Amino acid sequence: MNDLFFYGTLCYAPLLELVLGRKDVETAEAVLPGHLVTWVHNQPFPIIQVQSDATARGVLVRGLTEDDRARLSFYEGAFDYDLKPLEVTLPQGEKANAQVFFPSSNQWVPGADWHLEDWISKWGPLSLRAAEEVMAFFGRLTAEEAAERLPSIRIRAAAWLAAQNRPADPNRDIDTDVVVLNHRRAYLNFFGVEEADLRFRRHDGTMSTPLNRGALMVGQAAVVLPYDPVRDCVLLIEQFRAPVFMCGDRSPWVWEPVAGLVDPGETPDQSAHREAMEEAGLTLKAIEKAGEVYSSTGSSSEYLHLYIGLADLTDTTDTGGLAEEGEDIRSQIITYDALMDGIDAHVYRDMPLVTTALWLARHRDRLRKIA
């Protein structure tokens, strides 16, 4: 049986075509009686469950090849789904046999009733971008390996959409001033690595020779330096940083501000408050925006939202961070003067810490007057 019935995100034609890698897909509207489609609680996709008084609406996809089915199984397998044979009904009452992707376990908690239009509005563009990265590794990873990487893939997809919405260069036309000759997704895990052969327009108006460049694909991050304007002190956190160790540095435990990646559907401001609680046990009274910057434009896509977080700083923690993310964090409260002495003495090696500290130096008097 090569016909499949889709009730969820793959009813969205652009996503189905992307997953299949072709546009000539034969589809027909269909319904599956006795079943209900709901959102997965706190997730951007639906699940289906048996419910006698409900009807699941969707599309029947016909004429699928073995390669199509393999691609679909890879994509849907990343969501922990299995296929089951069922009978669906077409618009004229005709019955058709089809297979349907069902959750393979009870790990998902059902939420509200699911509607395709709502999903397209909120999650369609992000899901398309995420699917591009997932399907680039079809035949290179297993569905289980892709599933493990989905949270990070979505973070990068959300960051890409945010970057697309930032203002374009008014003096250049990126569609003609950058020519991509070849693009490859070279690596996929917590971070991604992409490579491109490209040419760009030089300052003299000519196009450059072809260049090969790679980039570490990260996402957006919120960085918060907690500051108590009454006590005139800051809170720093220390944790082991594998990249610092891997580059040969013999001191890979680094003092930093609070920081973390911005989750899909979350604003950078919300991420700042969440990370302050997760890493330092802090409830911030308010946040002051200290800038938006790329951490390293020559090597990484990471985009930082910098903040000063106003808080009452009286307690530290030796148990900050999330165990499931392998975090082992302790915190320290030091005076503003000690922070700046450390900056001047080049004690601190974390760029976001130095940047937020220097912003604080410019605005400290104002913040203390407000307090």
Secondary structure, DSSP 8 states (H G I E B T S, - for coil): ---EEE-SGGGSHHHHHHHHT-S--EEEEEEEEEEEEEEETTSSSEEEEEEEEEEEEEEEEES--HHHHHHHHHHHHTTTEEEEEEEEE-TTS-EEEEEEEEESSS---EEEE--HHHHHHHHHHHHHHHHHHHHTTBTTB-HHHHHHHHHHHHHHHHHHHHHHTS---TT--HHHHEEEEEEEEEEESSSEEEEEEEEEB-TTS-B---EEEEEEE--EEEEEEEEETTTTEEEEEEEE-HHHHHTT-S--EEEE-EEEE--TT--HHHHHHHHHHHHH----SEEEEEEEEES-TTTB--EEEEEEEE-------SSBS-GGGT--BEEEEEEHHHHHHHHHTT----HHHHHHHHHHHHHHHHHHHH-
